[in-house]
Amino acid sequence: MGLYSNIVYNNNIAYKILDIVNVHSFLNSDNSINQKVLGLYVHEKNGDHVLQRNGKFLICETIEEAIIIK
């Protein structure tokens, strides 16, 4: 996965990286992000969150916090 590990943290929330894609793959002709196409791609990868880092979209799955059962 290059520079990224399999887990990334954002606002104290852990995410498992499912895929990394270039931002330009989801740009419209006016350089805005095509939210619909990006959303379909995230859904296809079974992700639930997208982070943007260094010109890349990180397609992620939220890692749920562990619940301690006594």
C-alpha positions as a Markdown table, in Angstrom:
| # | Residue | x | y | z |
|---|---|---|---|---|
| 1 | Met | 0.0 | 0.0 | 0.0 |
| 2 | Gly | 2.9 | 2.4 | -0.4 |
| 3 | Leu | 3.3 | 5.0 | 2.2 |
| 4 | Tyr | 0.2 | 4.0 | 4.2 |
| 5 | Ser | -0.2 | 1.3 | 6.7 |
| 6 | Asn | -3.4 | -0.8 | 6.7 |
| 7 | Ile | -4.9 | 1.3 | 9.5 |
| 8 | Val | -5.2 | 5.1 | 9.7 |
| 9 | Tyr | -6.5 | 7.3 | 12.5 |
| 10 | Asn | -8.6 | 10.5 | 12.0 |
| 11 | Asn | -10.1 | 12.4 | 14.9 |
| 12 | Asn | -9.2 | 9.5 | 17.2 |
| 13 | Ile | -11.2 | 7.0 | 15.1 |
| 14 | Ala | -9.4 | 4.0 | 13.6 |
| 15 | Tyr | -10.1 | 3.1 | 9.9 |
| 16 | Lys | -9.0 | 0.1 | 8.0 |
| 17 | Ile | -7.8 | 1.1 | 4.5 |
| 18 | Leu | -9.6 | -0.9 | 1.8 |
| 19 | Asp | -8.2 | 0.8 | -1.2 |
| 20 | Ile | -6.3 | 3.9 | -2.3 |
| 21 | Val | -7.2 | 5.8 | -5.5 |
| 22 | Asn | -6.1 | 9.0 | -7.1 |
| 23 | Val | -8.4 | 12.0 | -6.6 |
| 24 | His | -8.3 | 12.8 | -10.3 |
| 25 | Ser | -10.1 | 9.6 | -11.0 |
| 26 | Phe | -13.3 | 11.1 | -9.6 |
| 27 | Leu | -13.1 | 14.7 | -11.0 |
| 28 | Asn | -15.7 | 16.2 | -13.2 |
| 29 | Ser | -14.7 | 18.4 | -16.1 |
| 30 | Asp | -14.9 | 21.5 | -13.8 |
| 31 | Asn | -12.4 | 19.8 | -11.3 |
| 32 | Ser | -15.2 | 19.2 | -8.7 |
| 33 | Ile | -15.4 | 15.8 | -7.1 |
| 34 | Asn | -18.1 | 13.5 | -8.6 |
| 35 | Gln | -19.7 | 12.5 | -5.3 |
| 36 | Lys | -22.1 | 10.0 | -6.9 |
| 37 | Val | -19.4 | 8.1 | -8.7 |
| 38 | Leu | -17.1 | 8.2 | -5.6 |
| 39 | Gly | -20.0 | 7.0 | -3.4 |
| 40 | Leu | -20.7 | 4.1 | -5.8 |
| 41 | Tyr | -17.0 | 3.1 | -5.7 |
| 42 | Val | -16.9 | 3.2 | -1.9 |
| 43 | His | -20.1 | 1.1 | -1.8 |
| 44 | Glu | -18.5 | -1.4 | -4.2 |
| 45 | Lys | -15.5 | -1.7 | -1.9 |
| 46 | Asn | -17.8 | -2.1 | 1.2 |
| 47 | Gly | -16.3 | 1.0 | 2.7 |
| 48 | Asp | -18.1 | 3.5 | 4.9 |
| 49 | His | -15.7 | 6.4 | 5.0 |
| 50 | Val | -13.4 | 8.3 | 2.7 |
| 51 | Leu | -10.3 | 10.3 | 3.7 |
| 52 | Gln | -8.2 | 12.5 | 1.4 |
| 53 | Arg | -4.5 | 12.5 | 1.8 |
| 54 | Asn | -1.7 | 13.7 | -0.5 |
| 55 | Gly | -3.9 | 13.7 | -3.7 |
| 56 | Lys | -5.4 | 10.3 | -2.9 |
| 57 | Phe | -8.7 | 9.0 | -1.6 |
| 58 | Leu | -8.4 | 6.4 | 1.1 |
| 59 | Ile | -11.5 | 4.2 | 1.0 |
| 60 | Cys | -12.0 | 3.0 | 4.5 |
| 61 | Glu | -14.0 | 0.9 | 6.9 |
| 62 | Thr | -14.5 | 2.2 | 10.4 |
| 63 | Ile | -13.0 | -0.1 | 13.0 |
| 64 | Glu | -15.5 | -0.4 | 15.9 |
| 65 | Glu | -14.2 | 0.2 | 19.4 |
| 66 | Ala | -13.9 | -3.0 | 21.4 |
| 67 | Ile | -16.6 | -3.6 | 24.1 |
| 68 | Ile | -15.3 | -5.3 | 27.2 |
| 69 | Ile | -17.7 | -7.9 | 28.5 |
| 70 | Lys | -17.2 | -9.1 | 32.0 |
